[in-house]
């Protein structure tokens, strides 16, 4: 079972990923995902000092920008 969080806000369903899930999706190390968040290149929701969630939309935006920049 996935650790992804999802809940409904009005009619729109929000999906969140953990740092390890994003690392697995991007095929990078977790440390790199933490760097992206710290640099502000990947938007994230900090729930506490040790809990970070990345909205699905933020991950999509990051990938789309990376693809445009590499073209």
C-alpha positions in Angstrom: 0.0 0.0 0.0 1.3 3.4 -0.9 2.2 6.0 1.7 0.7 8.7 -0.6 -1.8 11.0 1.1 -4.9 12.1 -0.6 -7.9 14.0 0.5 -10.7 16.1 -1.0 -10.8 19.8 -0.9 -14.2 20.8 -2.2 -14.6 18.8 -5.4 -10.8 18.7 -6.2 -8.8 15.7 -4.9 -5.3 16.6 -3.7 -2.6 14.0 -3.9 0.7 14.2 -2.0 3.9 12.1 -2.2 6.6 11.5 0.4 10.3 12.3 -0.4 11.1 8.6 -0.9 8.2 8.2 -3.3 9.3 11.2 -5.3 12.9 9.9 -5.4 11.6 6.6 -6.7 9.5 8.3 -9.4 12.4 10.5 -10.5 15.0 7.7 -10.0 17.2 9.9 -7.9 18.5 9.7 -4.3 16.3 11.0 -1.5 19.1 13.6 -0.7 18.6 15.1 -4.1 14.9 15.6 -3.5 15.6 17.3 -0.2 18.0 19.6 -2.1 15.4 20.5 -4.6 13.0 21.3 -1.8 15.6 23.4 0.1 16.4 25.3 -3.1 12.8 26.0 -3.8 12.9 24.2 -7.1 10.3 21.7 -5.9 7.4 23.0 -3.9 6.6 21.1 -0.8 4.4 21.1 2.3 6.4 20.9 5.6 4.1 19.2 8.1 6.8 19.2 10.8 10.5 19.3 11.1 10.9 15.8 9.7 7.7 15.4 7.6 7.6 16.8 4.1 4.9 16.1 1.5 5.2 17.0 -2.2 1.9 17.9 -3.9 1.3 15.9 -7.2 0.9 19.2 -9.0 4.3 20.5 -7.7 6.0 17.4 -9.0 4.2 17.7 -12.4 5.3 21.4 -12.7 8.9 20.5 -11.7 9.1 17.7 -14.4 7.5 19.9 -17.1 9.9 22.7 -16.4 12.9 20.4 -16.4 11.8 19.0 -19.7 11.4 22.5 -21.2 14.8 23.6 -19.9 16.6 20.6 -21.3 15.1 20.9 -24.7 
